[in-house]
Amino acid sequence: MLFQKLPVISSMSERIFDSIWATKDHSQNYCELIHVRKGSFTHLSNAGRFKAEADDCIITPSQTMHRDIFDPIVGLEVFIIFFSWSLEIEYLQCVNNANINQISADTKIAVDRIFDEMRLDPGGHETDKLVASSRLFTILMLFYRDIFQSQNPDSTDESINRSQWLVNEAKKYLEKHYQQPVKLEDVAENLQVSPFYLSRIFSRESNFSLFEYLNGVRMRKARELLHEGRHIVADVAHLTGFEESNYFSKVYKRYYGHSPSQSRFN
């Protein structure tokens, strides 16, 4: 199935959900894509009940009655996009709330990165709108590719399998050594390929760089440690490969939208 038309964004914004949406069924004339920033909620519609936590997504077809149930005391912060798309029906036959959050870790990191780009981009001009639509299209296609490949494991040829093997091995290396200073040359030497080749293949297959993936691994490990509450921020920084806690705090806030100390006490 080919998707060759861009979606058209009606609006997008970062918002704190009003508790009214937890008690009132509602619908939109647009397709709705939610990326959870903080908190969790249960999406209820005629398609079923679906739980979404931080970094998860929920997609709602246009003109679909639904309710978003969450704890108003804890709160719910999301980035939400309303858009129209002539290919909505065909797309949602493959991608839906039953599988949208079952994507691989690398796809989730790529999606998170693009959402951050959209959230921080002020927009306003016609070219900005086109960039936003292109980013949304990329997110939708990342979901589609991941889910399609999981449903059709024999759809790749030998060369693609070789590239994917290389990327997977590089990821395993990063996940094992994220606490240490990691250089591109170290990973390439371990895999017996050139640094340039590894960097090119990794970026092509993953839609983000090797070090963006490493940063994602470190951020997720850091959040886990902070939520445990047993370590101070400086210790978490060192445990996740950062030499300077101030730099760690800047990276963490840029990645999650709030400081490490806020994660530690939530």
PyMOL commands that set and color helices and strands:
alter all, ss='L'
color gray80, all
select helices_A, chain A and resi 19-22+88-92+105-120+126-151+158-177+184-191+195-206+210-228+233-239+245-256+260-264
alter helices_A, ss='H'
color red, helices_A
select strands_A, chain A and resi 8-16+31-38+41-45+48-52+57-60+66-69+77-84
alter strands_A, ss='S'
color yellow, strands_A
deselect
rebuild
show_as cartoon
